[in-house]
Amino acid sequence: MLTRRLFTLAAALALVACASSTTLRDSWYDTAYRGGAFRKVVVLGVAREEVERRAFEDIAVSRLQAAGVDAVPSYRFLPEGGLVPEGRLDEAVRASGADALWMSRVRQIDRRTDVYQTMAPGPMMWGPGWYGMYAGWYPVTEIRQYDVATVETSIFDARTRGVVWSGVSETYEPRSVAKEAPGFADMIIKALRERGLLPAGK
């Protein structure tokens, strides 16, 4: 009975370890910026697939709006996909009426491997005294492979086209844009508020 419970606990911990999570690895901001909080943000997702781009922009915009920030997706003003000339991007930002541009792009997706040892209970853990329990564990080598997506996000002042904040995040075991974008957007919004680049929450 005890052995079964221990295996159940180990399986639960393994599932938690495999769950995706996003963290902000590094960030930078312009200490000379004095423009205050941005009031309207246009969100641009740089992606190979147009469906992913639009899904990301819609989710990020919805999270900004839920946080009390006016926001619009860039595809309304820049419907063409892929890289566009800088002048075309300028036109889209001006047409949006935003005072800030949020640009996110996937830098890379790495396959990583972890090798670690855990202790597993042996089949004969019972017997007189405590030594049977003490000696009944043996080491097991585990190998786990997982993907890590690295995303770079930059916030531009639309008036100067200068970067005022930039961050690099990592998402472990990314599943899909629909599942990862809400938590990702909330993380970026929190970081921007801490620097005074977005209005305080309601």
VEXLUM-571863 format. One record per residue (C-alpha): x, y, z; residue number from 0. Coordinates in steps of 0.25 Angstrom, whole numbers. Each point is the difference from the previous one (the first is absolute). Layout:
N
((X, Y, Z), NUM),
...
This chain:
202
((0, 0, 0), 0),
((11, 10, 4), 1),
((8, -4, -13), 2),
((-13, 3, -8), 3),
((-1, 14, 6), 4),
((14, 3, -2), 5),
((-1, -3, -15), 6),
((-12, 8, -1), 7),
((7, 12, 6), 8),
((12, -1, -9), 9),
((-10, -1, -12), 10),
((-7, 13, 5), 11),
((13, 7, 2), 12),
((5, -4, -14), 13),
((-13, 6, -6), 14),
((2, 13, 7), 15),
((15, 0, -5), 16),
((-5, -1, -14), 17),
((-10, 11, 0), 18),
((3, 12, -8), 19),
((4, 13, 7), 20),
((5, 14, -5), 21),
((11, 8, 7), 22),
((6, 14, -3), 23),
((15, -4, -1), 24),
((5, 14, -3), 25),
((-5, 14, -2), 26),
((5, 14, -3), 27),
((-6, 14, 1), 28),
((4, 14, -4), 29),
((3, 7, 12), 30),
((0, 13, -7), 31),
((-15, -1, -5), 32),
((-9, 10, 7), 33),
((-12, -1, -9), 34),
((-9, -7, 11), 35),
((-10, -11, -2), 36),
((-4, -4, -13), 37),
((-15, 2, -3), 38),
((-2, -8, -12), 39),
((8, -12, -5), 40),
((0, -7, -14), 41),
((4, -14, 1), 42),
((8, -7, -11), 43),
((4, -15, 1), 44),
((11, -4, -10), 45),
((-3, -14, -4), 46),
((1, -9, -13), 47),
((-14, -4, 1), 48),
((-11, 11, -2), 49),
((-10, -8, 9), 50),
((10, 0, 12), 51),
((3, 15, -2), 52),
((-15, 4, 0), 53),
((-3, -10, 12), 54),
((12, 6, 8), 55),
((-4, 14, -3), 56),
((-14, -2, 4), 57),
((3, -6, 13), 58),
((11, 10, 4), 59),
((-10, 11, -4), 60),
((-11, -6, 9), 61),
((10, -2, 12), 62),
((4, 15, -2), 63),
((-15, 4, 0), 64),
((-3, -8, 12), 65),
((11, 7, 7), 66),
((-6, 14, -3), 67),
((9, 3, -12), 68),
((-5, 4, -14), 69),
((6, -9, -10), 70),
((-2, -5, -15), 71),
((6, -11, -8), 72),
((9, 4, -11), 73),
((-7, -9, -11), 74),
((-11, 10, -1), 75),
((10, 10, -6), 76),
((10, -9, -5), 77),
((-7, -12, -6), 78),
((11, -5, -8), 79),
((9, -11, 6), 80),
((15, -1, 0), 81),
((10, 10, 1), 82),
((-4, 14, -5), 83),
((8, 13, -3), 84),
((2, 9, 12), 85),
((-8, 11, -7), 86),
((-12, -9, -1), 87),
((1, -4, 15), 88),
((1, 15, 3), 89),
((-13, 2, -8), 90),
((-7, -11, 8), 91),
((4, 6, 14), 92),
((-4, 14, -4), 93),
((-14, -5, -5), 94),
((-2, -8, 13), 95),
((1, 13, 8), 96),
((9, -8, 10), 97),
((11, 7, 8), 98),
((7, -13, 2), 99),
((3, -12, -8), 100),
((1, -14, 6), 101),
((8, -10, -8), 102),
((3, -14, 3), 103),
((7, -11, -8), 104),
((4, -14, 2), 105),
((16, 0, 0), 106),
((2, -15, 1), 107),
((-6, -13, 5), 108),
((10, -9, 6), 109),
((-1, -15, 3), 110),
((7, -3, 14), 111),
((3, -12, 7), 112),
((1, -2, 15), 113),
((6, -12, 7), 114),
((-2, -2, 15), 115),
((-1, -11, 10), 116),
((-12, -3, 9), 117),
((-1, -10, 11), 118),
((-11, -11, -2), 119),
((-5, -10, 10), 120),
((4, -15, -2), 121),
((-10, -11, 0), 122),
((4, -5, 14), 123),
((-1, 12, 9), 124),
((-7, -7, 12), 125),
((6, -9, 11), 126),
((4, 1, 15), 127),
((6, 13, 4), 128),
((2, 13, -8), 129),
((12, -5, -8), 130),
((-8, -7, -10), 131),
((-7, 14, -3), 132),
((14, 7, 0), 133),
((7, -10, -9), 134),
((-12, -2, -10), 135),
((2, 12, -9), 136),
((9, 0, -12), 137),
((4, 11, -10), 138),
((-7, 1, -13), 139),
((6, 8, -12), 140),
((-11, 9, -7), 141),
((2, 7, -13), 142),
((-10, 11, -4), 143),
((0, 8, -13), 144),
((-8, 13, -2), 145),
((-1, 12, -8), 146),
((3, 14, 4), 147),
((-6, 12, -8), 148),
((8, 13, 1), 149),
((-8, 13, -3), 150),
((5, 14, -1), 151),
((-9, 11, 3), 152),
((2, 15, -2), 153),
((-8, 12, 3), 154),
((2, 12, -9), 155),
((-4, 15, 2), 156),
((-8, 3, -12), 157),
((4, 14, 0), 158),
((15, -2, -1), 159),
((0, -15, -5), 160),
((10, -3, 11), 161),
((0, -12, 9), 162),
((-3, 3, 14), 163),
((-1, -14, 6), 164),
((4, -14, -5), 165),
((-1, -13, 6), 166),
((4, -15, -3), 167),
((-9, -11, 5), 168),
((0, -15, 0), 169),
((-12, -9, -1), 170),
((3, -15, 4), 171),
((-8, -10, -8), 172),
((-8, 10, -8), 173),
((-14, -6, -4), 174),
((-7, 10, -9), 175),
((-1, 15, -2), 176),
((-14, -1, 6), 177),
((5, -7, 13), 178),
((13, 8, 2), 179),
((-4, 14, -5), 180),
((-9, 4, 12), 181),
((11, -3, 11), 182),
((11, 6, -9), 183),
((-8, 13, -2), 184),
((-3, 2, 15), 185),
((15, -2, 3), 186),
((4, 11, -10), 187),
((-11, 9, 5), 188),
((4, -2, 15), 189),
((15, 3, -4), 190),
((-4, 13, -8), 191),
((-9, 5, 12), 192),
((12, -2, 9), 193),
((8, 10, -9), 194),
((-12, 10, 0), 195),
((-2, -3, -15), 196),
((-14, -3, 1), 197),
((-11, 6, 9), 198),
((-2, -6, 13), 199),
((-11, -10, 2), 200),
((-14, 3, 4), 201),
